Amino acid sequence: MSDCNGHCAAARRADGVIRSGTLAALLLIGATLRLALLDVNPAGVFHDEAEKGYSAWSLARIGRVIDFTAPIAHEPGGEAYQTTRWPLFINVWGSHTSAIYQYAALPLIAAFGPNNWTLRLPAALAGTLTLLFCFLLIRELYDEKTAFIATVLLAFSPWHLVFSRWAAQGIFVPLFVCAGLWLLARGAKTMANSTAEGGCATSTIAQRHPAHWFGAAVCLGLAFYSYAGARPFLLLFFCWVAWLWRKELLAEKKWSVPAVALLALMTGFTLYCMLSGGGERMERFNRLSVFNQPGGVGLFLRNYLAHFSPLFLFFTGDAQPRHGLPLCGVMLHVELPLFLMGLWTLGKRRSREDLLLLGWFLLSPISAALTNEGNPHALRMLHAIPSTMAISAVGLSALREHWQKSRRQGAIQWLWRAALLNGIFVALILFYRYPQYSVYAYESGLREAIERADALGTQYAPDGYRIIDPLYGGYPPIPDLFYFLGHVEPEDALQDGPQASRFMLNRQYLRSGELARQLSLGDSVIIVGGDAVDPSLQGLFSQTGDKGLVVNIEIISPRNISAMNPPFLLFTLSPPENTTSPSGEK
């Protein structure tokens, strides 16, 4: 008997080692897909990313965030902009967002400086951690096999991979929701076990309740704080979760009531911060709201249903390059039959865990449907992760069970081969096609243009020069982007102001001819971006030519040129050729 127990214990230990090794290998693969070539793929830096990086750098250097929308009159040596000390919300050109990403990036940028790697590493780490908590959650809700399947699908998800590789605060929502639900489910199961066991076991296990309840409340509260685009969904989802776990919440009021109060406090504080200020902080949502458009209810319903389109889910995805991979939906192609089977299985069984996944998925499009922009919108539905993968995993488990009963082992093998090929296809698209596909969406080439502009300025104007962005993408001038790429230290940006910086980001200088009137013989200006045939640039040439300035034109090509991403043009206005160069030559 003892030998049998020994063999069983050894077998269990060996099985545990295999399972742990499999999970570790899966996490390693997922981390590699999210971390490899992170600084150059995506190519370039999107201006929202740059804002997060520069704000994190400012917090690390001066403990404040600079509000470039609020310049102030100042004396020499004074501060040129309003600042906020250690803010919870940041005004990003009229859109008030949480500061969670900036604080996550702060220690990395403080230690290793502002660059693409330190800027995007928090997103990659959050994405990798989501894999772990996805496994823990689905194992707690179902079983270990289903958890492994869901985690594999998430590891190769085109949807999750893209958002794990650039600086967007929305990537924290799936992480915190998974962690919060795992703690809630674990706490509820622990309580049920303690009730069943009774006696001493009850008092021992009950000591773990506060950690589970309060941990779940904190994680779900952080999810609500992290991203404005998820908040309408989360308010409804919290109610759905509370209804499904109502028995456990009511049975354990000693800890559940304070935990729910904590969650209510966190969500209420976030809502108060967003709704205060006379509606200014809700300006972007009010501008995008479908209910400010004719036929708002019908538009909401169309937007909602658009997110269930098979094309969006499995084949084309979001049209915005920052929101998905080319030739892919937000989910893997192979998930189509699995997902349908999963929906059918959940609807047939309707257990609490099944209803959780169904409600999670069906409520997910509500946030995006409220806005009249870019629907179907992968970012504003990112909180659906990993419910979609879990539904597909349930579907695959049901198919495996059916095929095993009917002795169709070959079908299972072919399905795994198809999944493997689909994962390889996604990886190839991510590392070989996506860098070129997304260059326009990430302002690719701008860093190279600024570096070349600095080199030209050093060569032709060692006493000082200005870099101008005349026609940047239809957006207002955005100092964060140029200051981050140009490594302008926050202390200098705060004191120099727009007039003293080496960047001149007011395009009116060109359109009004004011720049030409301000130039004198010997001045040098470098213009980044724009179109060679733009009338404002032609006017600049004609007005500066009378002053004896020489216009040199150089073409700086981004890493990947496409029809949507033409080369940047650098127009260098320098003194005549008889001016002595730094090397002493005429």
Buried (B, 14 or more C-beta within 10 A) or exposed (E): EEEEEEEEEEEEEEEEEEEEEBBEEBBEBBBEBBBEEBBEBBBBBBBBBBBBBBBBBBBBBBEBBBBBEEBEEEEEEEBBBBBBEEBEBBBBBEBBBBBBBBBBBBEBBBEEEBBBBBBBBBBBBBBBBBBBBBBBBBBBBBEEBBBBBBBBBBBBBBBBBBBBBBBBBBBBBBBBBBBBBBBBBBBBBBBBEBBEEEEEEBEEBBEBBBBBBBBBBBBBBBBBBBBBBBBBBBBBBBEBBBEBBEEBBEEBEEBBEBBBEBBEEBBEBBEEBBEEEEEEBBBBBEEBBBEEEEEBEEBBEEBBEBBEEEEBBBBBBBEBBBBBBBBBBBBBBBBBBBBBBBBEBBEEEEEEBBBBBBBBBBBBBBBBBBBBEBBBBBBBBBBBBBBBBBBBBBBBBBBBEEBEEEEBEEBBEEBEEBBEEBBEBBBEBBEEBBBBBBBBBBBBBBBBBBEBBBEBBEBBBEEEBBBBBBBBEEEEBBBBBBBBBBEBBBEEBBBBBBEEBBBBBBBEBBBEBEBBEEBEEBBBBBBBBBEEEBEBBEBBBEBBEEBEBBBEEBEBEBBBBEEEBBBBBBBBBBBEEEEEEEEEEE
